[in-house]
Amino acid sequence: MAQAVFTVEGLPEAPLDAAAHFHAEIAPRLRENLAEDIVLLFAPADHTHDGWRLAAVQELAREAAPARVNAVTGDDPDSIEKLVTYLAQAPGVTGQILQASAIPAETH
């Protein structure tokens, strides 16, 4: 199944306003394309945006099944690209938000 990457832009700074804008303006367009896997790219935001973002991604994923909906947040292009590639190859992952970071993960 193809994977579409959608950059979420133009959200207000306040979390309630951002959630309202996302659900009114962006979610309807996404719902038209739920036949394919979708990765949303969110700009970094503070923790006050975590709840609405996760709820939106999870509900879109439920509606899209068997297609998948996930999100990546961050501002490091290399890390974002790696996570998008990972998601394309991870058919069991859906309804998740992954954090892109320029700091490499450590393994022990």
Rosetta silent file (secondary structure, phi, psi, omega in degrees, C-alpha in Angstrom):
SEQUENCE: MAQAVFTVEGLPEAPLDAAAHFHAEIAPRLRENLAEDIVLLFAPADHTHDGWRLAAVQELAREAAPARVNAVTGDDPDSIEKLVTYLAQAPGVTGQILQASAIPAETH
SCORE:     score description
SCORE:     0.000 S_00000001
   1 L     0.000  139.752  179.643    0.000    0.000    0.000 S_00000001
   2 L   -70.254  153.882  178.410    1.278    3.468   -0.821 S_00000001
   3 E  -120.294  118.561  177.126    2.189    5.867    1.961 S_00000001
   4 E   -93.334  140.424  177.187    1.284    9.535    1.618 S_00000001
   5 E  -111.384  124.842 -175.245    3.219   12.126    3.610 S_00000001
   6 E  -123.459  117.832  177.826    1.233   15.203    4.601 S_00000001
   7 E   -84.361  121.791  179.524    2.873   18.238    6.210 S_00000001
   8 L   -87.507  115.195 -175.882    0.545   19.884    8.722 S_00000001
   9 L  -128.609  162.324  172.450    1.084   23.647    8.460 S_00000001
  10 L    76.571   20.894  179.235   -0.565   26.855    9.544 S_00000001
  11 L   -80.044  141.719  174.425   -1.741   25.748   12.971 S_00000001
  12 L   -62.574  161.456 -177.695   -2.343   28.426   15.607 S_00000001
  13 L   -74.143  -37.555 -178.977    0.027   28.505   18.569 S_00000001
  14 L   -72.236  134.978 -174.548   -2.584   27.887   21.270 S_00000001
  15 H   -60.989  -41.188  179.884   -3.403   24.167   21.603 S_00000001
  16 H   -65.246  -41.472  177.350   -7.193   24.538   21.659 S_00000001
  17 H   -66.921  -38.998  178.790   -7.106   26.774   18.591 S_00000001
  18 H   -63.772  -43.849  178.901   -4.681   24.414   16.847 S_00000001
  19 H   -62.500  -44.291  179.878   -6.936   21.433   17.540 S_00000001
  20 H   -61.372  -44.615  178.960   -9.999   23.300   16.276 S_00000001
  21 H   -62.998  -44.929 -179.867   -8.200   24.338   13.086 S_00000001
  22 H   -58.293  -48.727 -176.229   -6.887   20.808   12.500 S_00000001
  23 H   -70.640  -31.143 -178.902  -10.332   19.233   12.892 S_00000001
  24 H   -83.150  -37.943 -171.072  -12.123   21.888   10.819 S_00000001
  25 H  -108.200  -36.452 -171.531   -9.643   22.388    7.983 S_00000001
  26 H   -98.364  -46.544 -177.631   -7.158   19.506    7.792 S_00000001
  27 H   -55.952  -41.571  178.846   -8.927   16.374    9.032 S_00000001
  28 H   -59.637  -37.784  177.833  -11.661   16.527    6.348 S_00000001
  29 H   -68.044  -38.871  178.350   -9.007   16.511    3.595 S_00000001
  30 H   -65.242  -40.398 -177.894   -7.202   13.620    5.251 S_00000001
  31 H   -64.365  -22.083  175.883  -10.424   11.639    5.586 S_00000001
  32 L   -73.075  -17.279 -174.927  -10.849   11.818    1.809 S_00000001
  33 L  -118.317   26.817 -175.482   -7.574    9.879    1.398 S_00000001
  34 L   -76.993    4.411  175.901   -7.876    7.182    4.050 S_00000001
  35 L   -78.420  -12.005  177.806   -7.575    4.404    1.476 S_00000001
  36 L  -121.882  157.981  176.281   -3.792    4.812    1.662 S_00000001
  37 E   -63.944  143.039 -178.791   -1.360    4.921    4.566 S_00000001
  38 E  -129.458  135.972  169.409   -0.732    8.462    5.807 S_00000001
  39 E  -117.666  120.887  176.441    2.128    9.976    7.771 S_00000001
  40 E   -90.584  137.021  175.489    1.434   13.429    9.177 S_00000001
  41 E  -108.858  112.233  177.694    4.396   15.719    9.756 S_00000001
  42 E  -101.814  141.518  171.298    3.838   18.099   12.663 S_00000001
  43 L   -68.796  155.675  177.238    6.182   20.944   13.570 S_00000001
  44 L   -58.990  145.875  176.057    7.583   20.756   17.089 S_00000001
  45 L  -149.864  162.836  179.752    5.285   22.076   19.800 S_00000001
  46 L   -74.020  176.014 -173.440    5.275   22.024   23.563 S_00000001
  47 H   -60.738  -18.640 -178.424    3.584   19.315   25.617 S_00000001
  48 H   -68.713  -12.483  177.959    0.247   21.137   25.622 S_00000001
  49 H   -95.584  -10.270 -173.986   -0.315   19.919   22.042 S_00000001
  50 H   -59.309  -45.823 -174.414    0.405   16.253   22.782 S_00000001
  51 H   -62.456  -51.639 -177.598   -3.107   15.243   23.818 S_00000001
  52 H   -68.228  -35.411  178.991   -5.081   16.576   20.888 S_00000001
  53 H   -64.009  -47.554 -179.145   -2.485   15.423   18.371 S_00000001
  54 H   -63.793  -43.369  178.814   -2.446   11.870   19.692 S_00000001
  55 H   -60.441  -42.153  179.930   -6.247   11.707   19.887 S_00000001
  56 H   -65.057  -46.086 -179.554   -6.566   12.946   16.291 S_00000001
  57 H   -63.745  -43.287 -179.241   -3.982   10.497   14.935 S_00000001
  58 H   -64.587  -42.476 -179.350   -5.514    7.575   16.826 S_00000001
  59 H   -69.169  -39.583  174.935   -9.051    8.328   15.671 S_00000001
  60 H   -61.911  -39.102  179.022   -7.958    8.791   12.056 S_00000001
  61 H   -64.178  -41.592  178.086   -6.115    5.459   12.306 S_00000001
  62 H   -61.407  -44.289 -178.391   -9.243    3.707   13.596 S_00000001
  63 H   -68.638  -31.932 -175.048  -11.300    5.149   10.767 S_00000001
  64 H   -81.760  -20.438 -173.760   -8.671    4.328    8.138 S_00000001
  65 L   -48.149  134.136   14.429   -8.121    0.671    9.059 S_00000001
  66 L   -86.183   -2.475  172.570   -6.801   -1.412    7.395 S_00000001
  67 L   -69.852  164.130 -174.959   -4.812    1.570    6.090 S_00000001
  68 L  -116.986  148.635  173.806   -2.552    3.192    8.675 S_00000001
  69 E  -130.969  125.722  176.447   -2.213    6.733   10.022 S_00000001
  70 E  -136.939  172.892  176.981    0.829    7.840   12.010 S_00000001
  71 E  -139.850  153.769  173.431    2.592   11.111   12.688 S_00000001
  72 E  -126.699  135.731  176.518    6.136   12.357   13.059 S_00000001
  73 E  -124.784  143.500 -179.117    6.990   15.515   14.933 S_00000001
  74 L   148.990  179.729 -179.932   10.301   17.331   14.941 S_00000001
  75 L  -133.701   12.524  177.003   12.481   19.644   12.918 S_00000001
  76 L   -97.565  107.543 -174.336   15.498   17.506   11.978 S_00000001
  77 H   -56.618  -39.891 -179.561   15.030   16.559    8.291 S_00000001
  78 H   -64.904  -44.368  179.312   17.325   13.509    8.413 S_00000001
  79 H   -65.743  -39.749  178.044   15.583   12.060   11.460 S_00000001
  80 H   -61.872  -46.385  179.995   12.163   12.751    9.965 S_00000001
  81 H   -59.807  -41.856  178.978   13.135   10.999    6.738 S_00000001
  82 H   -63.720  -41.040  179.423   14.390    7.952    8.661 S_00000001
  83 H   -69.099  -38.809  177.030   11.169    7.709   10.642 S_00000001
  84 H   -63.043  -41.629  176.874    9.002    8.072    7.534 S_00000001
  85 H   -63.262  -44.137  177.695   11.037    5.289    5.895 S_00000001
  86 H   -57.677  -47.746 -177.769   10.669    3.142    9.017 S_00000001
  87 H   -62.226  -33.508  177.900    6.895    3.635    9.049 S_00000001
  88 H   -64.023  -25.483 -176.619    6.658    2.590    5.396 S_00000001
  89 L  -106.198   10.254 -176.286    8.244   -0.733    6.377 S_00000001
  90 L  -121.740   78.791 -173.079    6.354   -1.274    9.650 S_00000001
  91 L   -65.106  -14.881  179.820    2.891   -2.557    8.735 S_00000001
  92 L   -91.209   -2.185 -176.547    1.910   -3.170   12.361 S_00000001
  93 L   -98.790  121.293  176.541    2.430    0.425   13.485 S_00000001
  94 L  -153.964  150.885  179.001   -0.609    2.698   13.385 S_00000001
  95 L    74.107   24.628 -175.115   -2.086    5.464   15.505 S_00000001
  96 L  -116.819  154.301  170.818    1.322    6.553   16.801 S_00000001
  97 E  -117.693  121.006  179.719    3.270    9.804   16.996 S_00000001
  98 E  -104.949  138.960 -178.687    7.033    9.405   16.686 S_00000001
  99 E   -95.576  118.418  175.786    9.446   12.123   17.802 S_00000001
 100 L   -83.309  135.236 -178.192   12.265   12.931   15.363 S_00000001
 101 L  -140.373  144.075  176.629   15.474   13.955   17.066 S_00000001
 102 L   -79.352  -10.387  179.801   18.930   14.889   15.867 S_00000001
 103 L   -87.273  119.458 -178.110   20.345   13.117   18.923 S_00000001
 104 L   -65.810  145.374  177.716   21.088    9.483   18.041 S_00000001
 105 L   -72.441  146.747  177.107   19.500    6.826   20.194 S_00000001
 106 L  -101.777  142.399  173.797   21.778    4.796   22.411 S_00000001
 107 L  -117.958  145.203 -178.785   21.580    1.045   22.678 S_00000001
 108 L  -121.337    0.000    0.000   22.928   -0.945   25.569 S_00000001
